[in-house]
Amino acid sequence: MITADPHDLAGAYAADALTGEERETFLRHVADCPDCATETALQQEAAAWLALAAARTPPPGLRERVLAEAARTPQLPPTLPAQADERRRRRSTPRLVHLALAASLAAAAALGGLAAWQHQEARQTRQEAASQAADFARLLAAPDTRFVKKDLSYGGTGTVAVSRQLNQAAYFCQELTPLPADKIYQLWYVAPGNKVRSAGLLRARSALQAVSLPPPNTAAALAITVEPSTGSAKPTTDPLTTWLLPTA
């Protein structure tokens, strides 16, 4: 049985550390608590980045920096019944983002996945991040989601996540080769019959980044090309790489 305040269980839920009964109770709580729904999405996003991040040897001094940061980060005390309402009133999106960052920082250090830390530091606005986190959480939690990963010959790695049930997809990459200022990477869906449509623009960055793609519909593949900085209506160069998308 759950004995802790449900408001404190977002991290355990994201890490799949609750029992079946605890999970059901927490989900009922989240359905009526926007704060916890937002925090859960952020925690799930952090866990997803850690799952996708490539393990690597931490640089010298990282452990000391993480421990120092943990020592400076205030920890929440146990919640007493009389304090629960006050805690809920004081919760805000900036606090949720700070907690998600602290949690992902510690986990990234433990797993050697610095890309997750880099992504959290580069988060856009809090509102955009929460919306994007919810989208990624739905995609990564879908039972039919499949991942197609490639090491890119032009630099870095690229992974496409696709759920046909949700008709949703996302592209994760890191360490893309820099391009001239007048060029940009562009993603394309390729449907049967070689019908091509744009799936979005992608700027070269060394940090891990993610792009929510348009609905794949009947697309059989995702391709990437180099285009003028404003993008193109149709590909003007040969694809650098193509990912075959799962059909189911």
C-alpha positions in Angstrom: 0.0 0.0 0.0 1.1 3.6 -0.7 2.1 5.4 2.5 3.9 8.3 0.9 2.2 11.5 -0.4 1.3 10.7 -4.1 2.9 14.1 -5.0 6.3 12.7 -4.2 6.0 9.6 -6.4 6.5 11.0 -9.9 10.2 9.9 -9.9 9.4 6.4 -8.7 6.7 6.1 -11.4 9.0 7.3 -14.2 11.6 4.7 -13.1 8.9 1.9 -13.0 9.6 1.4 -9.3 6.0 1.2 -8.1 4.0 -1.9 -7.4 0.9 -2.6 -9.6 -1.4 -1.3 -6.8 0.8 1.8 -6.2 0.9 2.5 -9.9 -2.9 2.4 -10.3 -3.3 4.7 -7.2 -0.8 7.1 -8.6 -2.4 7.2 -12.0 -5.8 8.1 -10.5 -4.1 10.9 -8.6 -2.3 12.2 -11.6 -5.6 12.4 -13.6 -6.8 15.1 -11.2 -3.4 16.8 -10.4 -1.9 19.0 -13.3 1.2 19.6 -11.2 2.0 15.9 -10.9 1.1 15.3 -14.5 3.7 17.9 -15.6 6.3 16.6 -13.2 5.7 13.0 -14.3 6.2 13.9 -17.9 9.5 15.7 -17.1 10.7 12.7 -15.1 9.8 10.3 -17.9 11.6 12.5 -20.4 14.7 12.5 -18.3 14.5 8.7 -18.0 14.0 8.4 -21.8 17.1 10.5 -22.5 19.2 8.3 -20.2 17.9 5.2 -22.1 18.9 6.7 -25.4 22.2 8.3 -24.3 25.3 6.4 -25.3 27.4 5.4 -22.3 30.8 7.0 -22.2 33.7 7.4 -19.8 33.0 10.5 -17.6 35.5 13.3 -17.9 37.9 13.8 -15.0 36.3 15.7 -12.1 32.7 14.9 -13.0 32.0 12.9 -9.9 33.2 15.7 -7.7 31.1 18.3 -9.5 28.0 16.2 -9.3 28.5 15.5 -5.6 29.0 19.2 -4.9 25.9 20.0 -6.8 23.9 17.4 -4.9 25.2 18.9 -1.6 23.9 22.3 -2.7 20.5 21.1 -3.9 17.9 21.4 -1.1 16.0 18.1 -0.5 12.3 17.9 0.2 11.4 16.8 3.8 8.9 14.1 4.5 5.3 15.4 4.0 3.0 15.5 7.0 -0.7 15.4 6.4 -1.1 19.0 7.6 1.6 20.1 5.2 0.2 18.5 2.0 -2.1 21.3 1.0 0.7 23.9 1.6 3.1 21.9 -0.5 0.7 21.7 -3.4 0.1 25.5 -3.3 3.9 26.1 -3.4 4.5 23.8 -6.3 5.2 25.5 -9.6 6.6 24.7 -13.0 10.1 26.3 -12.3 10.4 24.0 -9.2 9.4 21.0 -11.2 11.9 21.7 -13.9 14.6 22.2 -11.2 13.8 18.8 -9.7 13.8 17.1 -13.1 17.2 18.6 -13.8 18.7 17.5 -10.5 17.4 14.0 -10.9 18.6 13.6 -14.5 22.0 15.1 -13.6 22.6 12.6 -10.9 21.4 9.7 -13.0 23.4 10.8 -16.0 26.5 10.9 -13.9 25.8 7.4 -12.6 25.4 6.0 -16.1 28.0 8.0 -17.8 25.4 9.6 -20.1 26.4 13.2 -20.3 24.1 13.8 -23.2 21.0 13.8 -20.9 22.6 16.5 -18.8 23.5 18.6 -21.8 19.9 18.3 -23.0 18.5 19.4 -19.7 20.8 22.4 -19.6 19.7 23.4 -23.1 16.0 23.2 -22.4 13.9 25.8 -24.1 11.1 27.5 -22.3 9.5 25.7 -19.4 6.1 25.6 -21.1 7.5 24.2 -24.3 9.6 21.7 -22.4 6.6 20.4 -20.5 4.5 20.0 -23.7 7.4 18.3 -25.5 8.1 16.1 -22.5 4.5 14.9 -22.5 4.7 14.1 -26.3 7.9 12.1 -25.9 6.5 10.3 -22.8 3.5 9.1 -24.7 5.6 8.0 -27.6 8.3 6.2 -25.5 5.6 4.5 -23.3 3.6 3.2 -26.3 3.7 -0.6 -26.4 4.4 -0.7 -30.1 7.1 2.0 -30.3 10.1 0.8 -32.2 13.6 2.3 -32.4 15.8 2.4 -35.5 19.4 3.6 -34.8 22.3 4.3 -37.2 25.8 5.6 -36.8 26.0 8.4 -39.3 28.8 8.5 -41.8 28.8 12.3 -41.7 29.1 12.3 -37.9 27.2 11.4 -34.8 24.3 9.0 -34.3 20.6 9.1 -35.2 17.7 7.2 -33.8 14.1 7.3 -35.0 11.3 6.3 -32.6 8.0 5.3 -34.2 4.6 4.3 -32.9 2.1 3.3 -35.6 -0.7 3.0 -33.0 -0.2 6.7 -32.0 0.8 7.7 -35.5 3.7 9.5 -33.8 7.4 9.7 -34.4 10.5 11.5 -33.1 14.1 11.8 -34.1 17.0 11.8 -31.6 20.6 12.7 -32.6 23.9 14.1 -31.4 27.2 15.3 -32.6 26.0 16.2 -36.1 28.7 17.6 -38.3 28.6 21.4 -38.5 27.3 22.9 -41.8 28.0 26.3 -43.4 25.8 29.1 -42.3 23.7 28.9 -45.4 22.9 25.2 -45.1 20.8 23.1 -42.8 19.8 19.4 -42.4 16.3 18.6 -43.5 14.3 15.4 -42.6 12.0 13.8 -45.1 9.3 11.1 -45.0 9.3 8.8 -47.9 6.0 7.0 -48.6 5.4 4.1 -51.0 5.9 5.2 -54.6 8.7 7.5 -53.6 6.3 10.2 -52.5 8.4 12.6 -50.4 7.3 15.2 -47.8 9.2 17.3 -45.4 9.5 16.1 -41.8 11.3 19.2 -40.4 14.6 21.1 -40.2 17.5 20.1 -38.0 20.4 22.3 -37.0 23.8 20.8 -36.3 24.6 20.7 -32.6 27.1 18.7 -30.6 24.6 18.1 -27.7 21.9 15.5 -27.8 18.7 16.9 -29.4 15.3 15.7 -30.2 12.8 16.6 -32.9 9.1 15.8 -32.7 8.2 14.7 -36.2 4.9 15.1 -38.0 2.6 12.0 -38.1 4.3 9.4 -40.2 1.0 8.1 -41.7 2.1 5.6 -44.4 5.7 6.7 -44.6 8.0 3.7 -45.1 11.3 5.6 -44.4 12.9 8.7 -43.0 15.7 10.4 -44.9 18.0 13.3 -44.2 19.6 15.7 -46.7 21.5 19.0 -46.6 19.4 21.9 -47.9 19.5 25.8 -48.0 19.1 27.3 -44.5 15.4 28.1 -45.1 14.7 24.5 -46.1 13.4 23.1 -49.4 10.0 22.0 -50.8 11.7 19.0 -52.3 15.1 17.4 -51.7 17.8 19.1 -53.7 20.6 16.7 -52.7 21.0 12.9 -52.4 20.0 11.5 -48.9 22.9 11.2 -46.5 21.2 8.4 -44.6 17.8 6.7 -44.8 16.0 4.9 -41.9 13.5 2.2 -42.8 10.5 2.6 -40.5 8.8 -0.3 -38.9 5.4 -1.2 -40.3 3.9 -2.2 -37.1 
